[in-house]
Amino acid sequence: MASKSERAKETLREYAAPDAAESQAAGTVTAPVGTSQNPSHKVVTVANFITLCRFALTIAFLVLFVNHGSRVVALCCYAIAAVTDFLDGQVARRTQTVSWVGKIMDPIMDRVLLFTGVLGLMITGELPIWVAVFVIGRDAYLAVGAMILRRYRKRPVDVVYIGKVTTALLMAGFVDLLLDVPQVNGLGLTSVSWLPGLNSTPAALGIFFVYAGIVCSTITAVIYTREGLAIRRTALQTRAAHDGNAAATSQRG
């Protein structure tokens, strides 16, 4: 019987790359070790070291930013961490050192990078608290939904295009808010203080990217929710039909 740690590792692999995990478990994988279709179990690789450096740079940014250290140095740390987002994956694929550790850590680091920027801006009062709560809450909602959905289907819901647009808009918006330039006049559409840029208060241009990202984020959450409910409904119908067939077979026997 597999230990708890082994089951936890298998669960993480299925989340990171369900097709590769299933092929490895079934012994049907034909791709070379170290490719995306057949990740290795290595931990110490150049790509994973780059991922670790991204994490260190992200933490350095947060410490410098919230403690009002050198904003330039803080933003350089954040920019390097963001720009090298694609680097670890490229290195892993080109050197055939794709690993399960990298597969699992890379998407986690993407969220850590985003949340760190949100947290830093919220702590310094440069981002309305409701935006931070919405962004983090939406990701938590989707994560819980994905865990529940695993009871009905191992394969996660396919990423939708608008989800990628959402991430791009939010990242662009938060980076511009961190830079705090260019400043634009408020549109004066409302008088509430928690909608900078839409009220009369000048704000960094990035806040409008954030608003667009929030709209797209809401649409994405609705799409994923509908897809998840459809998968659940189909799974329950299939299960009911299977149980009905089994009961009919048992009665005939």
N, C-alpha and C positions, 0 to 999 in steps of 0.2 A: 504494500500500500504506500502511495506517495506521501511524503511528509508535507507539513503545512507550507514550508518554505518552497518546496518543489511545486506545489499547487499554485502558490502565489506567483512564482516565476512564470509558470505556464499561462496563468491568467494575464500577466503583463505582456507576454509575447503575443497572445491572441488579440490584445488591444492594439499593440504596435503594428503587427503585420499578420492578420488572421490567415491569409492564404499560405504564407511561408511557414507559420506555426503548424498549420494542419498538414502540410506536405512533409515537414520534418517528423511530426508525430507518426504519420502513416508510413514513413520510410520510402516515399515516392518522389522525393526531391531529386532532380537531375542537374540543377544549376550548380556551378562551381561554388565551393565554400568561400564566403566573403562577398557574395553578391547580394543584391536586394532580395532575390528569391530564395537565398540560402544563407542567412546571416550566421556569422561565427559566434562562438561564446567567449571570444577574447575581450578583455577589459582594457588592457594597456595598448592603445593604438594612437597614432598621430591624430586621427579624427576625434577620438574621445578626449584627447588632451586639449584640442581646440575648443571643444564643448565646455570643458572644465574652465578654461581661460575666459570664455564668455560669461560663465557664472561669476567668476571672481571679478571681472570688470563691471558686471551689473551691480554686485554688492558694493564695490568701490564707488560707483556712481551714486547709489542711494545714500551712503554715509556722507559723502562730500556735499551732495545736494541739500539734504535736510539740515545739515550742520552749517550751512552757508559758507562752505569752503570755496575753493576756486571753482566758479561756475563753468569756466572754460574747460578745466581739467575734467570736471564731472561729466560735461556733455561729450567730451572726447571719449571718455570711457564708455558712455552709452552708445555713441555713434559707432565705435569700433565693434562693440558687442552686437549691434544691429546689423552692420554691414557684413560681418563674418557669419551671419545667420546661415547663408548658403554654403560657406566654405567647408565646414566639417563634412557635410553631405557629399560635396564634390570630391573632396580628398578621399573619403571612404570608398566612393564608387570607382574613382580612377585608379586607386591602389588596391582595389579588391579587398578592402578591410572593413566592409560593412559588418557591424556586430549588433547583437541584441541590446547591449548596453546603449549604443548610439541610437538605435531605433526607438528605444524607450525614452531616452533623455532628451533627444532633439525637440520633440513637440512640447515636452515639459519646459524646456528652456525658452521656447517661444512665448509661452504664457508667463513665465517668470519675468522675462524682459518687458512684456507689456504691462504686467501688474506692478512692476517696480517703478516704471515711469508714471503710472497712475497714482501710486502711493506717494511718490515724491512730490508730485504736483498738488495732491490733496493736503499733505502735511504742511507745505509752504503756503497754502491758501490760494494757489493759482488755478485750481480746478474745483468746480462745485462738487460737494460731497455726493450729491445724487448721481452724478456721472460715474464716479468711482464705484458706488454701490450697484449701479445698473450693470456696468461692465463685468465686475467680479461676480455679481449675482447671476447674471445670464450664463456665464461659463459654469458656475456651480450647478445651475439648473440643468444644463445640457449634460454635465458629467454624471449627475444623479440619474438622469433619464437614460443615459447610455448603460449605466450599471443595471437598471431595471430591465432594459431591453434585452440584455444578455440572457435573461431567463427564457426568452422566446427565440432568439437568434444570436449565434456567436459573432457573426460578421457585423461590424458596426454600419451605421447608415453612411452611404457614400457622401463625400463632401460635395456641397453644391457650390456653383460658381459665385453666387452672391455672398457666400461665406468668406470666400477669398477676397472679394471686394471689401467686405466689412473689415477684415484684418488690415488690409492696405490703407483704408481710410482712417482707421483708428491709429495705426502706427504713424502715418503721416501727420495726423493732427496732434498727437501727443509729442512727437519730435519737434514740431513747430512751436508748440506751447512751451516746451523746455527751452527752446531758443528765444522765445518771447519776441520774435520779429517775423514779419512786419506787423506793426500795430495798425489796426483799422478802426474807424469810427463805428460806434454802435448804430444799429439800424433803427432803433427807437420803436420797435414793433410792440414792445411790452414794457412795463415799469417794474417787473419783479427782479430782485437782485440776483437770483440764482440762474439767470439766463444771460450771462455776459455775451456781448456781441449782438444779441437780439434786443437787448434793452439799449439805453443811451450810453452805456459805459464802453469806452474803447477797449478792444481786446485783440489778442494775437489772432492772425488769420486762421491759425490751426483749429480754433474752436469751432469753425464752421465745418471743417472736415470731421471733427468729432461728432457734431450733430448729425451729419450725413451718415457717419458710421453707426450711430445709435439707431437711426431709422432702418438701415440695412440689417443691423443686428437683430432688431425686433422681427423683421420679415424672415430672417434666417431661422430664428427660434421657432416661429410659427410653422415654417416648412418642415423643420426637423421633428417638431411635435406631431404634425399630421402624418409624416412618414412613419414615425415610431408607433403611433396608434394603429396605422394600417398594418404594419408588421405584426403587432400584437394580435389584432383581429384575425389575420390570416393564420397565425400560429395556433390560436385557440380553435378556429374552425377545423384546421387540419387535425389537431389533437382530438377534437370531439368526433370527427369522422373515423379516425383510427380506433378510438375507444368503442364506437358503435359497431364497427366491423368486427372487432375482437369479441364483443359481447354476442353478436350474431353467430360467429363461428363457434363460440363456446356452447351456445344453445343447440346448434345443429349436432355438435359432438355429444 
